[in-house]
Amino acid sequence: MSFSDIVRDEHAALMQTYSRFDIAVESGREATLTDTEGKTYIDFGSGIGVNSLGYADPDWVAAVQKQAATLAHISNLYYNGVQISFAKRLCEVAGMARVFLGNSGAEANECAIKLARKYSFDKYGEGRSTIISLQNSFHGRTLATLSATGQDSFHQYFFPFMEGFVFAKAGDIDDLRSKAGGDVCAVMLECVQGEGGVIPLESSYLRAVRAFCDQRDILLIVDEVQTGVGRTGRFLACEYSGIKPDIVTMAKGLGGGLPIGACLCNEKPADVLSAGTHGSTFGGNPIVCAGGNVVLKKLTSDGFMEQVAEKGGYMRERLASMPNVREVRGLGMMLGIVLEKGEAKPAAQECLKNGLLVLTAKTLLRLLPPLTITYDEIDKGLLIMEAVLKGV
């Protein structure tokens, strides 16, 4: 199909919920994509952080193909060895006790909300179900996770939103303390506010939140949907501050390109969800878990995380010296570029025209390259970025 045919059929068949760039991607290898017209692009977005191993990683492809030819799906009413091996390894790497597997970050956060509220209900009874989230946060697009999102722009159209969420100022421990009445069961936060503009929270603040939660028997939920799976140069971004959440949520890069969500917890709420209290038809699908096993194996191989941190530092240094760049912020290979002038979306469109895919977050350009991107691909992308920024 030609690009114009694809656009025509997309408008006819799909609800118009996405503002798409003018490109129809046909194939990819490593960190390079090819469109339907044969043009190639360096990808600094990796499907919004999903393609952690890039495109067509041979080990990942072989594992997925083998599993698809063996057992594509089986109900969670039965045991499945691939799912169990993945869950066991994920808990080990994350330092958690148990995991619930779903299909997306929003589902993982839904599970975290239910887990925290039932933990408190089981221990304290009714009336202790409020969750403190942070202003400028983003936790998903379901009704519950939108309700937990601390941005007014998302609180439109879909009324009534779910009750039981209050919002504290990010980075202000005194404000969080002031919002924590006797009805609070959990605090939910991102170590780096991704959709909010790639804003890292200070380690001192995160440690203060952890200590406060410990004092009050309030569960700490850390949303690592975008920051997890090695994105920041550590398996979890919370490792930088030395805190251990009670609940951590993951998704995006965990499946290497296949839909997955994971809600992990420590021993404290490990036995809270019993049979029938939560579930997911496709959660822990064998094919997804086969791909996830490859992701975990590669991420935990010697030197992999260090390479992610080094590549992120290399990109950050190069970007900081480019024209029209006021600030580069983030961790590892999760970077946000604040422009001196001009808007992010037109700059991203100009990058696309010149063979580079980038993302935006509010007024910033946002970069989430595949973790396996080569220095050659990085350099090619940065040359395009620099040329675009000169002309903005």
WOBELHU-V368522 format. One line per field, one symbol per residue. phi: phi as a letter, one per 30 degrees, with the letter a starting at -180 (. if undefined). burial: # if it has 16 or more other ideal C-beta (glycine too) atoms within 10 Angstrom, else .. A space follows every 50 residues. Layout:
BEGIN
phi->???
burial->???
END
This chain:
BEGIN
phi->.deddddeddddccddcbcdddacdcaabhcbcbcdcjdcbdccbhihid ddcicieddddddddddddcadabdddbdbddddddddddddddiccbbc cbbadddddeddddddddedddcbidjbbdcdccdidbbkcddddddddc beddcbicdddddjbbbcddicddddeddcddcdcacbacdbddddkhcd dddddddddedddddchcdcccdcecddiiecjbebddddciccddbbcb ahddcikcdabbccbddecdcddcejdaaaecdieeddddddddeddddc deidddddddddddddddddcddicdabbkbhcbbbcdddbicddddddd eeecjbcbcbbhccdbcbdedceddddeddddddedddddcd
burial->......................##...#.####.##....#######.## #####.#..##.##..#............#.##..##.###.##.#.### ####################.......#############.#.####### #..#......#..##.##.##.#.##..##...################# #...##.###.##....########################.######## ################..##.##....#.#..##############.##. ...##.###.##..##.##..#.##..############....#..#### ##..########.##########...##.###.###.##...
END
